[in-house]
Amino acid sequence: MGFKDWLEAPVSGVAAPKRPALNAVRGALTRITTPLIPDDYLHLANPLWSARELRGRIVRVEKLTDTAATLVIKPGWGFDFDYRPGQYIGIGLHVDGRWHWRSYSLTSAPDWKDKQISIAVKAMPEGFLSSHLVDGVKTGTIVRLAAPKGDFALPDPPPEKILFVTAGSGITPVIGMLRSLDTRGQMPDVVHVHSAPSRADVMFCAELEALDAKYDSVVSHVQLTRSDGKFDLRSLDQRFPDWRERQTWACGPIAMLDEVEAHWADAGVIDRLHTERFEIARTGSAEDGGTVTFARSGRTIEVDGATTLLEAGERVGVQMPFGCRMGICQTCVVAVSDGHVRDLRSGKEHSRGDRIQTCISAAAGDCTLEL
């Protein structure tokens, strides 16, 4: 149906007047004032156009390893390409009738010309969305996006001396930093220590080698832990004697970051260390938990004591505010209306009136949140 036909077609519930021109006007007005809002019409014209939310289209999926892939995404209206290298975005995907949200580091350098971004996802055995993104998502899929956030970011101008310490998928924010430095043509003195089980597990392996070969100021040390064992932080004194002078960005598993923080603290240079954690050490157990009620939404769910309140809300379709999902950014803070919840990192209990972070808190019995 053409635009003229659409305007002039009979409108349900509106008696057609004798003058066709008036019918066209009334038809247009009726359609414009239906329950559809402008966003619905924008979506019909282009799925990436939205006045209410950030959206993006997956334009390419590239395998990095057997268990990891890069997703190249074209954002729609409103995305800010002036993000800082190392920051993360939230991505929402509609699967099995509901939206699933996770946060991933941007691996692309900020670029207003290309107007595309990329993230790298490693499929985790317990990670429903990560496995779907690596092995199941199709090119052309429309996703929801949350604006770039995070303080684990490279300053501009960068420090003269940098040390990156990464392991596994912890390399993802750092590859964004390295790409940004390369794009700017201002590569400083960089040492990068990365750990992975085997060469086949090294994300961006060829790119790391290419940067090492391109710049005399870049040293890339890859530790293959399956054959060579874990990287010994004490060896930094011998390998890179000036490591204490370097601004350091470290990202990886909990155990590695705990060791790095302790080592830097012992050396008296903890102020030069920046860390990013992709997971939290949880103190809760399956025996705890209870019924979580979301007061405003009128929804409830039974959960164990190891499931975060953020995850609980998302499971029943509650619009949960979130950012880092690691207890850092404070985006997910809400008030407890009733009952008790437990901080999964410290084990501390919170009760009625307390404001808690849903991404690191779980039910400690029945509880109600103001959401």
N, C-alpha and C positions, 0 to 999 in steps of 0.2 A: 504494500500500500504506500503510495507517494504521500508527501507532506500535505498537498492539497486535499487528497482523499481522506487523509487522517483527520484534517480539520473539519471536513464537511460530513464525515460519517456520523450516523445517529449516535447520540450519547445516551447510555442507559440511565433511565430515571428522569430524562429531560425531554419534554414534549417538543417536537420539531415545529418551529414557527413557520408561518407561510413564506417568510422572506429567507432564502438560502444564505444570504450574507450574514444575517443575524444568527442563523444556526451555526455558522462557522465560528463566529465570535463566542457564542455560548458554549460550543463544543470545546474550543480551545481553553476557555476559562475553567470549564468543568474538569478537563483533564489535568490542567496545571494545579488545580486545588484538590485533587484526589489524595489518598494517603501517601502516594509517592512523593518523595521530596526531591529537590534538585540533584542530590547525589545519585539517585536512581537513574535519572536521565543522563547524567554524566557517564555513569557506568555503561549504559547502553551504547553511547558514542565511543567510549574508549575505557576498557576496564581499569586503566591506570589513573583515570581522572577521578579525583575524589576531593570534596571540600571538608570531609570529616576525618579522614585517616590517611596515613602514608601507605601506598601500595607499591608493588614491584612485580615484574615479570621475570621468571627464570629464563634466560636466553641461552645458557650453555651449562652443561655439567661435564667436568673434566676429571677423570680418575687421577688421583695422586699416588695412591698405593692400593692394595687389595681392600683396605678398610677405610679409605679416606678419599674425599673428592672435593674439588673446588666448584662452587656454584657462582656463576656470573649472573648478576641481577641488574635489570634496568629499572630504576625507581621512577615513579610517576611524579605528579605535582607535589611540590613542597619539600622535597628532599634537599638537605643542605650538604653540598659537596665540600664544604670547608671544614670537615671533621679533622681531628688531629690523628696522625698515624699512631696506631695502637689501640684506639677506641673500639667499642663493640656496638652492635645493633641488636635489637630484638627482631625476630622473624616469626611470623605466625602462619601456620599452614592448616588448611581445612582437610581433615582426614576422619573418615568414619563418622561424619555428622557433627563434629565439633572442632573448634580451633585449638591447636596445640602451639604453645609459645616457648621459644628458647632464645638465649642470647649467644651470639657468636662474634668473634673478633673480625674486624675488617682486614682483609689481606691486601686490598687494593690501595694504591696511593691516591690521595685526594685529587680529583681531576674534573673540572667543569666542562672540558672539551668532549671527552668520551661519554660522560654522563652515565657511566656504569660503575657498579661496585662489585666486589667479590668477597665471599667468605669461604673458609675451608672447614669441612665437617669430618670428624672421625667417628665412624659408627661404633657405638659402645654396646656390649651385650645386653645391658639393661636399659639402653636408650632407645625408646620407641621412635621418637622423632629423628634422632641422628641416623638410625638405620634406614628410615624411610627416605631421608634426604640423600643419603649416599647411594642407595640401591633401588629406590622406587619412584622418586620424583621425576616428572617428565618436563622436557623443555616446553615453555609456554605457560607453565603453571603460574597463576596469580597468587602472590603472597602478601600478607600484611607486614608492614615494617614499623619499628619504633625508632625514633631519632637516635643518632650516634651519641654515646655517652662514655664516661669513664675517665679516670685520672691516670691510668697506666698508659701514658702517651708521651711521644717524643716532642720536646720543645723546639721552637724555631727562633733563633738558630740553635742547632744541636750542640751538645758539649764537645770539646776538642777530643776527649778520650771516652770511649764507650765500651762496656762489657755487657754482652748478652749471655745469659745462662738459661737454656731451655731444655725441655725433654718432651717427647711425644708430640701431642697437639699443642703444647705450650709454645711451639714455634709460630703459631698463627699470628698473634699480634706483632711479633718481631719481624716476620717477613713483610708485613705492611710497613713497618718502620724502615727496613732496608730498601724496599722498593721506593719509598718516598725520598730517601736520601739519594738513591740512584737517579731518580727522575729530576730532582733539584740540581744534580751535579755537584753536590757539596758533601761528598763522603768523607767523614772525619776518620780518625784512628779508631778502628772497630775490631774487637775480638769477640768472636761468637763461639761459645761452647754448647754443642747440642748433643743430646743423648737419645738413642733409639735402639731397640733390640737388635736389628740387623739393617743392612744397607737397603733392603727392600722396604723397610718400615720408615725410612727417612723421608718425610714430607718435604717437597721442594729441593730434593737432593741435587739435581742438575743445576738449579738456579743458584744454590749456595756455592757450588763449585765454580760457576761462571763468575760470580761476584768476587770470589777469592782470586780468580785469574785476572779479572779486569782491573782491580785496584791493588796497588802495593800496600795501601793502608788498611786492607781488610785481611784478617786471619780467621779462617773457619776451621774449628776443630770438631769433628764428629766422632763421638764415642759410641762404638757398637757394643752395647752392654752384654749381649749374648756370648760374644767371643772374647771381649776385652775386659769385661767386668764394669762395675759402676765407676763413674768419674769420681776421683778422689779430690775433694776440694783443697786438701792440703798440698796437692801438686801445683796449685796456682802459683805458689812462690817460685817454683822452678820454671814452670812453663811461661808464665806471664807475670814477672816480678813487680810490675807496676799496677797490679789489679786493684790495690787499695786506693789508687789515685783516680780510678775510673768511675763515672756514674754508671751504675749497674741496673739493668732491667732483667728480672728473672720470672719465668713462668713455667709451670709444669705441675707434676703430681704433688700432693700434700707433703709426703715424706721428703721429697727433694727440697721444697720450699722451706720446710722446717729446718733442715740442715743448713741451707743457705743463710737463713736469718740468724741462726745461732753462730755460724762461722763469721759473718759480718759483724755481729755484735761483739764477739770475742776480740775481733781485730780493731774495734772502736770506730768502725766506719759505717754503722747501720744507717746513718743519715744519707749515705750515698746509694742506698739500695731501694729499688722500686719493685714491688711484687704484684703479681696478678694470679689469683687462684680460680680454677675452674670448678672446684668442688669444695665442700665443707666436711670437716670431721664431725660425724653425727654421734651424739651421746644417747639418742633415743633408741628404743627397742620395740619390737613388734608387740610385746606384751602391754605396752602403754597405749595411749590413744583414747578415743571416745567418739561421741557424736559432735560434729562441727555444724553449727547453724550460722547461716549468713542472713542476718536480720533483714536487711533491705531487700535482698533478692528472694527471701522466703524459701531458701533451699537448704537441704541438710545432706550430710554424708557421714558414714562410719569409716574411720581411718585408724591405722595403727600409730604407734608413737614414733615411727621413723619417717612418716610421710609429712612433708611440710604443709603448712596451711595454704601456701601459694598453690602447691600441686593439688591439694584437696579442692580448692575453689575452682581451679581450671577443669577438674574432672566433671564437675556438675554445671559447667557453663557460666560461672560467675565472672564478671569482668574484673579481673584482679590487676591492680597496678603493679608493675614490676620494672626492674632495670637490670642490675648486674646478676641477680639471683644468687649472690654470694654474701649478702649481708654487709655490703660496702656502701652502696650509693644512697640508701635511705628512701628510695622511691616507693617501696612497698609498705611503708609504715601505716598501720591502722590501729584503732582502739579496740580493746577487748571489752565487750559489753557485759559478759558474764562468764563464769567458769575459770579454768586455769589452762595456761599454755606453757610450754617449756622451750627455752632457748637451746637449740641442738648443739651449739658450740660449747657453751658454758655449763649447761644443765640447770641454769637458774629458772625458777618458776615465776610467771607473771599472772596477775589476776585482774579482776574488774577495774576498769579505769586506766590501766597501763596501756601505753602505746608500744606496739611490738612490730618487728619486721617479719612479715609472713614467709619470706623465703628461707629463714633460718629458724623458724619456730614450728612446733608441732603440738597437737592436743595432749594435755596431761589430764585426761578426763573430759567430760562434756564441756563444751565452750561455745560462746556466741561472739561473732565479729560484726562490726558495723559496716557491712558490705552487702 
